[in-house]
Amino acid sequence: QVQLVESGGGLVQAGGSLRLSCAASSGTFRNYALGWFRQAPGKEHEFVAIISWNGDSTVYADSVKGRFTIVRDNPKNTVYLQMNSLKPEDTAVYYCATKGTSYTGSYYWSPSTYNYWGQGTQVTVSS
């Protein structure tokens, strides 16, 4: 069982930056790939980014590519999402999630394939 806790959300003006953190309760977390998703009001979960278990491989959604960076600090059991040049359309609840394996698979973008989720952190970008 892995428990994930997100933090770092808040209110920021367009063009600003935020850094989200996802802290895991289990030391085995360092063996798992981890993804970030977001959910805007009235919309489904949207894939944002994923990082491999060792941090060597990352994938981003086209909508955030070049603006967001996902990194991990395995000794601290934490994954970060650095968000720069924020836009109002980035407003959403952001969730970290893991499948509980090192394998990302072809469906890394599909939230239904993830087994463990955090409670989410709100990000609001004002225009």
For each residue, the residues with C-beta under 8 A, 3 or more apart:
1: 26 116
2: 24 25 26 28 29 32 98 100 116
3: 24 25 26 116
4: 22 23 24 25 96 97 98 116 117 118
5: 22 23 24 25 118 119
6: 9 20 21 22 94 95 96 118 119 120 121
7: 20 21 23 121
8: 18 19 20 21 121
9: 6 18 20 93 94 121 122 123 124
10: 18 122 123 124
11: 124 125 126
12: 16 17 18 86 123 124 125 126
13: 16 125 126
14: 86 87 88 125 126 127
15: 85 86
16: 12 13 86 125
17: 12 82 83 84 85 86
18: 8 9 10 12 83 86 123
19: 8 80 81 82 83
20: 6 7 8 9 36 80 81 83 94 96 121 123
21: 6 7 8 78 79 80
22: 4 5 6 34 36 78 79 80 81 96 118
23: 4 5 7 76 77 78
24: 2 3 4 5 29 77 78 79 98
25: 2 3 4 5 29 77
26: 1 2 3 29 77
27: 30 77
28: 2 31 32
29: 2 24 25 26 32 34 74 77 98
30: 27 53 74 75 77
31: 28 53 102
32: 2 28 29 53 98 99 100 101 102
33: 50 51 52 53 98 99 101 102 103 104 108
34: 22 29 50 51 72 79 96 97 98
35: 47 48 49 50 51 96 97 98 108 114
36: 20 22 48 49 50 70 79 81 94 95 96 97
37: 45 46 47 48 94 95 96 97 111 114
38: 45 46 48 90 92 93 94 95 123
39: 43 44 45 46 92 93 95 120
40: 43 46 91 92 93
41:
42:
43: 39 40 46 92
44: 39 111
45: 37 38 39 95 111
46: 37 38 39 40 43 61 63 92
47: 35 37 50 61 108 109 110 111
48: 35 36 37 38 60 61 64 68 81 94
49: 35 36 58 59 60 61 64 68 70 81
50: 33 34 35 36 47 58 59 70 104 108
51: 33 34 35 55 57 58 70 71 72 79
52: 33 55 56 57 58 102 104
53: 30 31 32 33 102
54: 74
55: 51 52 58 71 72 74
56: 52
57: 51 52 104
58: 49 50 51 52 55 70
59: 49 50 104 108
60: 48 49 64 65 68 70
61: 46 47 48 49 64 65 109
62: 65
63: 46 89
64: 48 49 60 61 67 68 83 90
65: 60 61 62 68
66:
67: 64 83 84 85 86
68: 48 49 60 64 65 81 82 83 84
69: 81 82 84
70: 36 49 50 51 58 60 79 80 81 82
71: 51 55 79 80 82
72: 34 51 55 78 79 80
73: 76 77 78 79 80
74: 29 30 54 55 77
75: 30
76: 23 73
77: 23 24 25 26 27 29 30 73 74
78: 21 22 23 24 72 73
79: 21 22 24 34 36 51 70 71 72 73 96
80: 19 20 21 22 70 71 72 73
81: 19 20 22 36 48 49 68 69 70 94 96
82: 17 19 68 69 70 71
83: 17 18 19 20 64 67 68 86 90 123
84: 17 67 68 69
85: 15 17 67
86: 12 14 15 16 17 18 67 83 90 123 125
87: 14 90 125
88: 14 91 125 126 127
89: 63 125
90: 38 64 83 86 87 123 125
91: 40 88 123 124 125
92: 38 39 40 43 46 122 123
93: 9 38 39 40 120 121 122 123
94: 6 9 20 36 37 38 48 81 120 121 122 123
95: 6 36 37 38 39 45 117 118 119 120
96: 4 6 20 22 34 35 36 37 79 81 117 118
97: 4 34 35 36 37 111 114 116 117 118
98: 2 4 24 29 32 33 34 35 114 115 116
99: 32 33 103 104 105 113 114 115 116
100: 2 32 115 116
101: 32 33
102: 31 32 33 52 53
103: 33 99
104: 33 50 52 57 59 99 108
105: 99 108 113
106:
107: 110 113
108: 33 35 47 50 59 104 105 113
109: 47 61
110: 47 107 113
111: 37 44 45 47 97 114
112:
113: 99 105 107 108 110
114: 35 37 97 98 99 111 117
115: 98 99 100
116: 1 2 3 4 97 98 99 100
117: 4 95 96 97 114
118: 4 5 6 22 95 96 97 121
119: 5 6 95
120: 6 39 93 94 95
121: 6 7 8 9 20 93 94 118
122: 9 10 92 93 94
123: 9 10 12 18 20 38 83 86 90 91 92 93 94
124: 9 10 11 12 91
125: 11 12 13 14 16 86 87 88 89 90 91
126: 11 12 13 14 88
127: 14 88
